[in-house]
Amino acid sequence: MHIEYLINYPEFLPFVARWNSEEWGYLYNKSSPEGFLAGLRTVLGKSQIPTTFVALEKMQQWAQ
């Protein structure tokens, strides 16, 4: 397993947005995965605060 910046793997943005929505959506009025996706896009980068990382393991399974 290794840790990477989410910005290097934009194909994972919808997954991360959905997970954030499911976990934290109740804290935000009428939150949606699309809303979280828009929010994530505003903080993508390597020096942004907050910075989002992804843990990667067995990359070939994501390609299937």
CHARMM internal coordinates of N, CA and C (Angstrom, degrees):
IC EDIT
DIST 1 N 1 CA 1.4430
DIST 1 CA 1 C 1.5240
ANGL 1 N 1 CA 1 C 107.75
DIST 1 C 2 N 1.3319
ANGL 1 CA 1 C 2 N 114.87
DIHE 1 N 1 CA 1 C 2 N 143.25
DIST 2 N 2 CA 1.4556
ANGL 1 C 2 N 2 CA 119.24
DIHE 1 CA 1 C 2 N 2 CA 172.97
DIST 2 CA 2 C 1.5255
ANGL 2 N 2 CA 2 C 109.82
DIHE 1 C 2 N 2 CA 2 C -142.74
DIST 2 C 3 N 1.3069
ANGL 2 CA 2 C 3 N 115.96
DIHE 2 N 2 CA 2 C 3 N 158.27
DIST 3 N 3 CA 1.4609
ANGL 2 C 3 N 3 CA 123.37
DIHE 2 CA 2 C 3 N 3 CA -175.43
DIST 3 CA 3 C 1.5183
ANGL 3 N 3 CA 3 C 108.68
DIHE 2 C 3 N 3 CA 3 C -104.76
DIST 3 C 4 N 1.3265
ANGL 3 CA 3 C 4 N 115.83
DIHE 3 N 3 CA 3 C 4 N 133.92
DIST 4 N 4 CA 1.4635
ANGL 3 C 4 N 4 CA 122.26
DIHE 3 CA 3 C 4 N 4 CA -179.89
DIST 4 CA 4 C 1.5256
ANGL 4 N 4 CA 4 C 109.33
DIHE 3 C 4 N 4 CA 4 C -133.63
DIST 4 C 5 N 1.3159
ANGL 4 CA 4 C 5 N 115.79
DIHE 4 N 4 CA 4 C 5 N 159.52
DIST 5 N 5 CA 1.4595
ANGL 4 C 5 N 5 CA 120.87
DIHE 4 CA 4 C 5 N 5 CA 171.71
DIST 5 CA 5 C 1.5268
ANGL 5 N 5 CA 5 C 109.32
DIHE 4 C 5 N 5 CA 5 C -70.18
DIST 5 C 6 N 1.3189
ANGL 5 CA 5 C 6 N 116.75
DIHE 5 N 5 CA 5 C 6 N 138.35
DIST 6 N 6 CA 1.4612
ANGL 5 C 6 N 6 CA 120.77
DIHE 5 CA 5 C 6 N 6 CA 177.74
DIST 6 CA 6 C 1.5237
ANGL 6 N 6 CA 6 C 111.22
DIHE 5 C 6 N 6 CA 6 C -59.59
DIST 6 C 7 N 1.3185
ANGL 6 CA 6 C 7 N 118.05
DIHE 6 N 6 CA 6 C 7 N -33.76
DIST 7 N 7 CA 1.4578
ANGL 6 C 7 N 7 CA 120.88
DIHE 6 CA 6 C 7 N 7 CA -179.34
DIST 7 CA 7 C 1.5313
ANGL 7 N 7 CA 7 C 111.88
DIHE 6 C 7 N 7 CA 7 C -58.13
DIST 7 C 8 N 1.3313
ANGL 7 CA 7 C 8 N 117.40
DIHE 7 N 7 CA 7 C 8 N -26.53
DIST 8 N 8 CA 1.4613
ANGL 7 C 8 N 8 CA 121.08
DIHE 7 CA 7 C 8 N 8 CA 178.58
DIST 8 CA 8 C 1.5236
ANGL 8 N 8 CA 8 C 112.86
DIHE 7 C 8 N 8 CA 8 C -78.11
DIST 8 C 9 N 1.3286
ANGL 8 CA 8 C 9 N 117.09
DIHE 8 N 8 CA 8 C 9 N -10.92
DIST 9 N 9 CA 1.4618
ANGL 8 C 9 N 9 CA 122.65
DIHE 8 CA 8 C 9 N 9 CA -177.81
DIST 9 CA 9 C 1.5280
ANGL 9 N 9 CA 9 C 110.08
DIHE 8 C 9 N 9 CA 9 C -134.30
DIST 9 C 10 N 1.3289
ANGL 9 CA 9 C 10 N 117.70
DIHE 9 N 9 CA 9 C 10 N 65.42
DIST 10 N 10 CA 1.4673
ANGL 9 C 10 N 10 CA 120.51
DIHE 9 CA 9 C 10 N 10 CA -176.03
DIST 10 CA 10 C 1.5294
ANGL 10 N 10 CA 10 C 113.75
DIHE 9 C 10 N 10 CA 10 C -61.42
DIST 10 C 11 N 1.3256
ANGL 10 CA 10 C 11 N 117.06
DIHE 10 N 10 CA 10 C 11 N -19.83
DIST 11 N 11 CA 1.4647
ANGL 10 C 11 N 11 CA 119.53
DIHE 10 CA 10 C 11 N 11 CA 177.98
DIST 11 CA 11 C 1.5182
ANGL 11 N 11 CA 11 C 112.19
DIHE 10 C 11 N 11 CA 11 C -65.45
DIST 11 C 12 N 1.3387
ANGL 11 CA 11 C 12 N 117.71
DIHE 11 N 11 CA 11 C 12 N -16.72
DIST 12 N 12 CA 1.4624
ANGL 11 C 12 N 12 CA 121.20
DIHE 11 CA 11 C 12 N 12 CA 178.93
DIST 12 CA 12 C 1.5257
ANGL 12 N 12 CA 12 C 113.06
DIHE 11 C 12 N 12 CA 12 C -90.34
DIST 12 C 13 N 1.3229
ANGL 12 CA 12 C 13 N 117.29
DIHE 12 N 12 CA 12 C 13 N -7.00
DIST 13 N 13 CA 1.4705
ANGL 12 C 13 N 13 CA 120.58
DIHE 12 CA 12 C 13 N 13 CA -178.93
DIST 13 CA 13 C 1.5301
ANGL 13 N 13 CA 13 C 113.34
DIHE 12 C 13 N 13 CA 13 C -52.37
DIST 13 C 14 N 1.3381
ANGL 13 CA 13 C 14 N 119.82
DIHE 13 N 13 CA 13 C 14 N -48.61
DIST 14 N 14 CA 1.4730
ANGL 13 C 14 N 14 CA 118.35
DIHE 13 CA 13 C 14 N 14 CA -179.85
DIST 14 CA 14 C 1.5247
ANGL 14 N 14 CA 14 C 113.57
DIHE 13 C 14 N 14 CA 14 C -60.86
DIST 14 C 15 N 1.3340
ANGL 14 CA 14 C 15 N 116.81
DIHE 14 N 14 CA 14 C 15 N -37.04
DIST 15 N 15 CA 1.4640
ANGL 14 C 15 N 15 CA 120.03
DIHE 14 CA 14 C 15 N 15 CA 178.55
DIST 15 CA 15 C 1.5215
ANGL 15 N 15 CA 15 C 110.85
DIHE 14 C 15 N 15 CA 15 C -64.84
DIST 15 C 16 N 1.3292
ANGL 15 CA 15 C 16 N 116.55
DIHE 15 N 15 CA 15 C 16 N -47.87
DIST 16 N 16 CA 1.4614
ANGL 15 C 16 N 16 CA 121.22
DIHE 15 CA 15 C 16 N 16 CA -178.45
DIST 16 CA 16 C 1.5299
ANGL 16 N 16 CA 16 C 110.39
DIHE 15 C 16 N 16 CA 16 C -64.06
DIST 16 C 17 N 1.3181
ANGL 16 CA 16 C 17 N 116.70
DIHE 16 N 16 CA 16 C 17 N -40.42
DIST 17 N 17 CA 1.4688
ANGL 16 C 17 N 17 CA 120.46
DIHE 16 CA 16 C 17 N 17 CA 178.18
DIST 17 CA 17 C 1.5228
ANGL 17 N 17 CA 17 C 110.82
DIHE 16 C 17 N 17 CA 17 C -62.29
DIST 17 C 18 N 1.3314
ANGL 17 CA 17 C 18 N 117.02
DIHE 17 N 17 CA 17 C 18 N -43.78
DIST 18 N 18 CA 1.4690
ANGL 17 C 18 N 18 CA 120.40
DIHE 17 CA 17 C 18 N 18 CA 179.33
DIST 18 CA 18 C 1.5208
ANGL 18 N 18 CA 18 C 110.41
DIHE 17 C 18 N 18 CA 18 C -63.97
DIST 18 C 19 N 1.3370
ANGL 18 CA 18 C 19 N 117.55
DIHE 18 N 18 CA 18 C 19 N -44.29
DIST 19 N 19 CA 1.4680
ANGL 18 C 19 N 19 CA 120.58
DIHE 18 CA 18 C 19 N 19 CA 179.91
DIST 19 CA 19 C 1.5237
ANGL 19 N 19 CA 19 C 110.73
DIHE 18 C 19 N 19 CA 19 C -61.99
DIST 19 C 20 N 1.3274
ANGL 19 CA 19 C 20 N 116.64
DIHE 19 N 19 CA 19 C 20 N -42.39
DIST 20 N 20 CA 1.4666
ANGL 19 C 20 N 20 CA 120.07
DIHE 19 CA 19 C 20 N 20 CA 178.28
DIST 20 CA 20 C 1.5200
ANGL 20 N 20 CA 20 C 110.92
DIHE 19 C 20 N 20 CA 20 C -63.60
DIST 20 C 21 N 1.3159
ANGL 20 CA 20 C 21 N 116.60
DIHE 20 N 20 CA 20 C 21 N -41.80
DIST 21 N 21 CA 1.4613
ANGL 20 C 21 N 21 CA 120.82
DIHE 20 CA 20 C 21 N 21 CA 179.40
DIST 21 CA 21 C 1.5265
ANGL 21 N 21 CA 21 C 111.08
DIHE 20 C 21 N 21 CA 21 C -62.18
DIST 21 C 22 N 1.3284
ANGL 21 CA 21 C 22 N 115.72
DIHE 21 N 21 CA 21 C 22 N -45.01
DIST 22 N 22 CA 1.4651
ANGL 21 C 22 N 22 CA 119.85
DIHE 21 CA 21 C 22 N 22 CA -179.31
DIST 22 CA 22 C 1.5306
ANGL 22 N 22 CA 22 C 111.98
DIHE 21 C 22 N 22 CA 22 C -66.01
DIST 22 C 23 N 1.3127
ANGL 22 CA 22 C 23 N 116.51
DIHE 22 N 22 CA 22 C 23 N -35.91
DIST 23 N 23 CA 1.4659
ANGL 22 C 23 N 23 CA 120.23
DIHE 22 CA 22 C 23 N 23 CA -176.58
DIST 23 CA 23 C 1.5251
ANGL 23 N 23 CA 23 C 112.98
DIHE 22 C 23 N 23 CA 23 C -84.12
DIST 23 C 24 N 1.3416
ANGL 23 CA 23 C 24 N 117.47
DIHE 23 N 23 CA 23 C 24 N -41.50
DIST 24 N 24 CA 1.4577
ANGL 23 C 24 N 24 CA 121.72
DIHE 23 CA 23 C 24 N 24 CA -170.72
DIST 24 CA 24 C 1.5172
ANGL 24 N 24 CA 24 C 114.17
DIHE 23 C 24 N 24 CA 24 C -116.13
DIST 24 C 25 N 1.3101
ANGL 24 CA 24 C 25 N 117.56
DIHE 24 N 24 CA 24 C 25 N -3.67
DIST 25 N 25 CA 1.4573
ANGL 24 C 25 N 25 CA 121.35
DIHE 24 CA 24 C 25 N 25 CA -174.75
DIST 25 CA 25 C 1.5159
ANGL 25 N 25 CA 25 C 114.49
DIHE 24 C 25 N 25 CA 25 C -56.76
DIST 25 C 26 N 1.3141
ANGL 25 CA 25 C 26 N 117.51
DIHE 25 N 25 CA 25 C 26 N -32.17
DIST 26 N 26 CA 1.4680
ANGL 25 C 26 N 26 CA 120.15
DIHE 25 CA 25 C 26 N 26 CA -178.80
DIST 26 CA 26 C 1.5324
ANGL 26 N 26 CA 26 C 112.04
DIHE 25 C 26 N 26 CA 26 C -64.00
DIST 26 C 27 N 1.3298
ANGL 26 CA 26 C 27 N 116.97
DIHE 26 N 26 CA 26 C 27 N -19.36
DIST 27 N 27 CA 1.4564
ANGL 26 C 27 N 27 CA 120.05
DIHE 26 CA 26 C 27 N 27 CA 179.48
DIST 27 CA 27 C 1.5263
ANGL 27 N 27 CA 27 C 112.89
DIHE 26 C 27 N 27 CA 27 C -78.83
DIST 27 C 28 N 1.3299
ANGL 27 CA 27 C 28 N 115.64
DIHE 27 N 27 CA 27 C 28 N -15.20
DIST 28 N 28 CA 1.4652
ANGL 27 C 28 N 28 CA 120.97
DIHE 27 CA 27 C 28 N 28 CA -176.26
DIST 28 CA 28 C 1.5203
ANGL 28 N 28 CA 28 C 109.08
DIHE 27 C 28 N 28 CA 28 C -119.37
DIST 28 C 29 N 1.2980
ANGL 28 CA 28 C 29 N 116.62
DIHE 28 N 28 CA 28 C 29 N 131.34
DIST 29 N 29 CA 1.4521
ANGL 28 C 29 N 29 CA 121.99
DIHE 28 CA 28 C 29 N 29 CA -178.15
DIST 29 CA 29 C 1.5301
ANGL 29 N 29 CA 29 C 110.62
DIHE 28 C 29 N 29 CA 29 C -62.87
DIST 29 C 30 N 1.3255
ANGL 29 CA 29 C 30 N 116.44
DIHE 29 N 29 CA 29 C 30 N 122.97
DIST 30 N 30 CA 1.4607
ANGL 29 C 30 N 30 CA 123.50
DIHE 29 CA 29 C 30 N 30 CA 177.68
DIST 30 CA 30 C 1.5331
ANGL 30 N 30 CA 30 C 112.53
DIHE 29 C 30 N 30 CA 30 C 54.86
DIST 30 C 31 N 1.3071
ANGL 30 CA 30 C 31 N 116.11
DIHE 30 N 30 CA 30 C 31 N 42.11
DIST 31 N 31 CA 1.4537
ANGL 30 C 31 N 31 CA 120.99
DIHE 30 CA 30 C 31 N 31 CA 178.32
DIST 31 CA 31 C 1.5206
ANGL 31 N 31 CA 31 C 109.91
DIHE 30 C 31 N 31 CA 31 C -72.49
DIST 31 C 32 N 1.3260
ANGL 31 CA 31 C 32 N 116.32
DIHE 31 N 31 CA 31 C 32 N 152.86
DIST 32 N 32 CA 1.4606
ANGL 31 C 32 N 32 CA 121.73
DIHE 31 CA 31 C 32 N 32 CA 178.94
DIST 32 CA 32 C 1.5220
ANGL 32 N 32 CA 32 C 108.51
DIHE 31 C 32 N 32 CA 32 C -144.65
DIST 32 C 33 N 1.3385
ANGL 32 CA 32 C 33 N 117.36
DIHE 32 N 32 CA 32 C 33 N 162.56
DIST 33 N 33 CA 1.4640
ANGL 32 C 33 N 33 CA 119.22
DIHE 32 CA 32 C 33 N 33 CA 174.41
DIST 33 CA 33 C 1.5326
ANGL 33 N 33 CA 33 C 111.97
DIHE 32 C 33 N 33 CA 33 C -56.93
DIST 33 C 34 N 1.3276
ANGL 33 CA 33 C 34 N 116.97
DIHE 33 N 33 CA 33 C 34 N -36.35
DIST 34 N 34 CA 1.4667
ANGL 33 C 34 N 34 CA 120.46
DIHE 33 CA 33 C 34 N 34 CA 179.19
DIST 34 CA 34 C 1.5257
ANGL 34 N 34 CA 34 C 111.19
DIHE 33 C 34 N 34 CA 34 C -65.11
DIST 34 C 35 N 1.3278
ANGL 34 CA 34 C 35 N 116.73
DIHE 34 N 34 CA 34 C 35 N -38.05
DIST 35 N 35 CA 1.4546
ANGL 34 C 35 N 35 CA 120.97
DIHE 34 CA 34 C 35 N 35 CA 177.18
DIST 35 CA 35 C 1.5218
ANGL 35 N 35 CA 35 C 111.65
DIHE 34 C 35 N 35 CA 35 C -65.42
DIST 35 C 36 N 1.3296
ANGL 35 CA 35 C 36 N 115.75
DIHE 35 N 35 CA 35 C 36 N -41.71
DIST 36 N 36 CA 1.4575
ANGL 35 C 36 N 36 CA 119.55
DIHE 35 CA 35 C 36 N 36 CA 177.20
DIST 36 CA 36 C 1.5211
ANGL 36 N 36 CA 36 C 110.83
DIHE 35 C 36 N 36 CA 36 C -67.42
DIST 36 C 37 N 1.3174
ANGL 36 CA 36 C 37 N 117.44
DIHE 36 N 36 CA 36 C 37 N -35.97
DIST 37 N 37 CA 1.4640
ANGL 36 C 37 N 37 CA 121.17
DIHE 36 CA 36 C 37 N 37 CA 177.57
DIST 37 CA 37 C 1.5261
ANGL 37 N 37 CA 37 C 110.30
DIHE 36 C 37 N 37 CA 37 C -62.32
DIST 37 C 38 N 1.3167
ANGL 37 CA 37 C 38 N 116.66
DIHE 37 N 37 CA 37 C 38 N -45.53
DIST 38 N 38 CA 1.4658
ANGL 37 C 38 N 38 CA 120.49
DIHE 37 CA 37 C 38 N 38 CA 177.96
DIST 38 CA 38 C 1.5302
ANGL 38 N 38 CA 38 C 110.25
DIHE 37 C 38 N 38 CA 38 C -61.21
DIST 38 C 39 N 1.3126
ANGL 38 CA 38 C 39 N 116.95
DIHE 38 N 38 CA 38 C 39 N -41.02
DIST 39 N 39 CA 1.4540
ANGL 38 C 39 N 39 CA 120.55
DIHE 38 CA 38 C 39 N 39 CA 178.49
DIST 39 CA 39 C 1.5171
ANGL 39 N 39 CA 39 C 112.67
DIHE 38 C 39 N 39 CA 39 C -65.16
DIST 39 C 40 N 1.3329
ANGL 39 CA 39 C 40 N 116.56
DIHE 39 N 39 CA 39 C 40 N -42.30
DIST 40 N 40 CA 1.4584
ANGL 39 C 40 N 40 CA 120.09
DIHE 39 CA 39 C 40 N 40 CA 178.17
DIST 40 CA 40 C 1.5216
ANGL 40 N 40 CA 40 C 111.56
DIHE 39 C 40 N 40 CA 40 C -60.81
DIST 40 C 41 N 1.3182
ANGL 40 CA 40 C 41 N 115.98
DIHE 40 N 40 CA 40 C 41 N -39.67
DIST 41 N 41 CA 1.4679
ANGL 40 C 41 N 41 CA 119.48
DIHE 40 CA 40 C 41 N 41 CA -178.75
DIST 41 CA 41 C 1.5278
ANGL 41 N 41 CA 41 C 112.13
DIHE 40 C 41 N 41 CA 41 C -63.59
DIST 41 C 42 N 1.3187
ANGL 41 CA 41 C 42 N 117.34
DIHE 41 N 41 CA 41 C 42 N -25.29
DIST 42 N 42 CA 1.4672
ANGL 41 C 42 N 42 CA 119.54
DIHE 41 CA 41 C 42 N 42 CA -179.49
DIST 42 CA 42 C 1.5204
ANGL 42 N 42 CA 42 C 112.34
DIHE 41 C 42 N 42 CA 42 C -79.30
DIST 42 C 43 N 1.3244
ANGL 42 CA 42 C 43 N 117.59
DIHE 42 N 42 CA 42 C 43 N -16.65
DIST 43 N 43 CA 1.4675
ANGL 42 C 43 N 43 CA 120.18
DIHE 42 CA 42 C 43 N 43 CA -177.97
DIST 43 CA 43 C 1.5233
ANGL 43 N 43 CA 43 C 112.91
DIHE 42 C 43 N 43 CA 43 C -118.29
DIST 43 C 44 N 1.3267
ANGL 43 CA 43 C 44 N 116.68
DIHE 43 N 43 CA 43 C 44 N 16.76
DIST 44 N 44 CA 1.4581
ANGL 43 C 44 N 44 CA 118.79
DIHE 43 CA 43 C 44 N 44 CA 176.99
DIST 44 CA 44 C 1.5218
ANGL 44 N 44 CA 44 C 109.73
DIHE 43 C 44 N 44 CA 44 C -72.14
DIST 44 C 45 N 1.2644
ANGL 44 CA 44 C 45 N 116.38
DIHE 44 N 44 CA 44 C 45 N 135.44
DIST 45 N 45 CA 1.4499
ANGL 44 C 45 N 45 CA 121.41
DIHE 44 CA 44 C 45 N 45 CA 178.66
DIST 45 CA 45 C 1.5056
ANGL 45 N 45 CA 45 C 110.28
DIHE 44 C 45 N 45 CA 45 C 156.66
DIST 45 C 46 N 1.2971
ANGL 45 CA 45 C 46 N 115.05
DIHE 45 N 45 CA 45 C 46 N 175.78
DIST 46 N 46 CA 1.4567
ANGL 45 C 46 N 46 CA 119.62
DIHE 45 CA 45 C 46 N 46 CA -179.25
DIST 46 CA 46 C 1.5197
ANGL 46 N 46 CA 46 C 111.96
DIHE 45 C 46 N 46 CA 46 C -100.66
DIST 46 C 47 N 1.3133
ANGL 46 CA 46 C 47 N 117.44
DIHE 46 N 46 CA 46 C 47 N -11.24
DIST 47 N 47 CA 1.4679
ANGL 46 C 47 N 47 CA 119.76
DIHE 46 CA 46 C 47 N 47 CA 179.11
DIST 47 CA 47 C 1.5255
ANGL 47 N 47 CA 47 C 111.28
DIHE 46 C 47 N 47 CA 47 C -123.80
DIST 47 C 48 N 1.3297
ANGL 47 CA 47 C 48 N 116.86
DIHE 47 N 47 CA 47 C 48 N 10.97
DIST 48 N 48 CA 1.4614
ANGL 47 C 48 N 48 CA 121.94
DIHE 47 CA 47 C 48 N 48 CA 179.62
DIST 48 CA 48 C 1.5254
ANGL 48 N 48 CA 48 C 109.90
DIHE 47 C 48 N 48 CA 48 C -76.25
DIST 48 C 49 N 1.3111
ANGL 48 CA 48 C 49 N 115.07
DIHE 48 N 48 CA 48 C 49 N 153.13
DIST 49 N 49 CA 1.4575
ANGL 48 C 49 N 49 CA 121.03
DIHE 48 CA 48 C 49 N 49 CA 171.40
DIST 49 CA 49 C 1.5151
ANGL 49 N 49 CA 49 C 106.70
DIHE 48 C 49 N 49 CA 49 C -124.28
DIST 49 C 50 N 1.3091
ANGL 49 CA 49 C 50 N 120.13
DIHE 49 N 49 CA 49 C 50 N 118.67
DIST 50 N 50 CA 1.4531
ANGL 49 C 50 N 50 CA 126.48
DIHE 49 CA 49 C 50 N 50 CA 0.83
DIST 50 CA 50 C 1.5340
ANGL 50 N 50 CA 50 C 111.33
DIHE 49 C 50 N 50 CA 50 C -77.24
DIST 50 C 51 N 1.3010
ANGL 50 CA 50 C 51 N 116.60
DIHE 50 N 50 CA 50 C 51 N 156.46
DIST 51 N 51 CA 1.4558
ANGL 50 C 51 N 51 CA 123.35
DIHE 50 CA 50 C 51 N 51 CA 175.09
DIST 51 CA 51 C 1.5174
ANGL 51 N 51 CA 51 C 107.59
DIHE 50 C 51 N 51 CA 51 C -108.67
DIST 51 C 52 N 1.3238
ANGL 51 CA 51 C 52 N 116.24
DIHE 51 N 51 CA 51 C 52 N 138.77
DIST 52 N 52 CA 1.4508
ANGL 51 C 52 N 52 CA 120.19
DIHE 51 CA 51 C 52 N 52 CA -178.54
DIST 52 CA 52 C 1.5251
ANGL 52 N 52 CA 52 C 109.44
DIHE 51 C 52 N 52 CA 52 C -110.08
DIST 52 C 53 N 1.3057
ANGL 52 CA 52 C 53 N 114.43
DIHE 52 N 52 CA 52 C 53 N 132.56
DIST 53 N 53 CA 1.4570
ANGL 52 C 53 N 53 CA 122.14
DIHE 52 CA 52 C 53 N 53 CA 178.42
DIST 53 CA 53 C 1.5234
ANGL 53 N 53 CA 53 C 109.06
DIHE 52 C 53 N 53 CA 53 C -116.69
DIST 53 C 54 N 1.3312
ANGL 53 CA 53 C 54 N 116.24
DIHE 53 N 53 CA 53 C 54 N 159.92
DIST 54 N 54 CA 1.4566
ANGL 53 C 54 N 54 CA 121.53
DIHE 53 CA 53 C 54 N 54 CA 172.75
DIST 54 CA 54 C 1.5241
ANGL 54 N 54 CA 54 C 107.53
DIHE 53 C 54 N 54 CA 54 C -127.45
DIST 54 C 55 N 1.3166
ANGL 54 CA 54 C 55 N 115.57
DIHE 54 N 54 CA 54 C 55 N 144.00
DIST 55 N 55 CA 1.4577
ANGL 54 C 55 N 55 CA 121.78
DIHE 54 CA 54 C 55 N 55 CA 174.82
DIST 55 CA 55 C 1.5248
ANGL 55 N 55 CA 55 C 106.88
DIHE 54 C 55 N 55 CA 55 C -96.35
DIST 55 C 56 N 1.3149
ANGL 55 CA 55 C 56 N 116.22
DIHE 55 N 55 CA 55 C 56 N 125.41
DIST 56 N 56 CA 1.4639
ANGL 55 C 56 N 56 CA 121.08
DIHE 55 CA 55 C 56 N 56 CA -175.59
DIST 56 CA 56 C 1.5227
ANGL 56 N 56 CA 56 C 110.51
DIHE 55 C 56 N 56 CA 56 C -113.26
DIST 56 C 57 N 1.3187
ANGL 56 CA 56 C 57 N 113.87
DIHE 56 N 56 CA 56 C 57 N 134.14
DIST 57 N 57 CA 1.4541
ANGL 56 C 57 N 57 CA 120.48
DIHE 56 CA 56 C 57 N 57 CA 177.35
DIST 57 CA 57 C 1.5082
ANGL 57 N 57 CA 57 C 107.76
DIHE 56 C 57 N 57 CA 57 C -145.64
DIST 57 C 58 N 1.3187
ANGL 57 CA 57 C 58 N 116.89
DIHE 57 N 57 CA 57 C 58 N 131.13
DIST 58 N 58 CA 1.4635
ANGL 57 C 58 N 58 CA 121.64
DIHE 57 CA 57 C 58 N 58 CA 177.92
DIST 58 CA 58 C 1.5226
ANGL 58 N 58 CA 58 C 111.33
DIHE 57 C 58 N 58 CA 58 C 53.19
DIST 58 C 59 N 1.3092
ANGL 58 CA 58 C 59 N 116.12
DIHE 58 N 58 CA 58 C 59 N 66.12
DIST 59 N 59 CA 1.4674
ANGL 58 C 59 N 59 CA 122.30
DIHE 58 CA 58 C 59 N 59 CA -175.67
DIST 59 CA 59 C 1.5197
ANGL 59 N 59 CA 59 C 113.21
DIHE 58 C 59 N 59 CA 59 C -54.02
DIST 59 C 60 N 1.3235
ANGL 59 CA 59 C 60 N 118.66
DIHE 59 N 59 CA 59 C 60 N -31.97
DIST 60 N 60 CA 1.4580
ANGL 59 C 60 N 60 CA 120.04
DIHE 59 CA 59 C 60 N 60 CA -176.69
DIST 60 CA 60 C 1.5196
ANGL 60 N 60 CA 60 C 112.95
DIHE 59 C 60 N 60 CA 60 C -61.26
DIST 60 C 61 N 1.3286
ANGL 60 CA 60 C 61 N 118.92
DIHE 60 N 60 CA 60 C 61 N -26.73
DIST 61 N 61 CA 1.4653
ANGL 60 C 61 N 61 CA 119.83
DIHE 60 CA 60 C 61 N 61 CA -179.68
DIST 61 CA 61 C 1.5312
ANGL 61 N 61 CA 61 C 111.39
DIHE 60 C 61 N 61 CA 61 C -68.04
DIST 61 C 62 N 1.3413
ANGL 61 CA 61 C 62 N 119.00
DIHE 61 N 61 CA 61 C 62 N -28.21
DIST 62 N 62 CA 1.4534
ANGL 61 C 62 N 62 CA 121.47
DIHE 61 CA 61 C 62 N 62 CA 179.05
DIST 62 CA 62 C 1.5237
ANGL 62 N 62 CA 62 C 111.09
DIHE 61 C 62 N 62 CA 62 C -73.28
DIST 62 C 63 N 1.3073
ANGL 62 CA 62 C 63 N 118.12
DIHE 62 N 62 CA 62 C 63 N -25.39
DIST 63 N 63 CA 1.4603
ANGL 62 C 63 N 63 CA 121.64
DIHE 62 CA 62 C 63 N 63 CA -177.35
DIST 63 CA 63 C 1.5252
ANGL 63 N 63 CA 63 C 111.41
DIHE 62 C 63 N 63 CA 63 C -76.35
DIST 63 C 64 N 1.3109
ANGL 63 CA 63 C 64 N 117.16
DIHE 63 N 63 CA 63 C 64 N -15.70
DIST 64 N 64 CA 1.4665
ANGL 63 C 64 N 64 CA 119.63
DIHE 63 CA 63 C 64 N 64 CA -177.06
DIST 64 CA 64 C 1.5097
ANGL 64 N 64 CA 64 C 111.74
DIHE 63 C 64 N 64 CA 64 C -84.87
END
COOR INIT
IC SEED 1 N 1 CA 1 C
IC BUILD
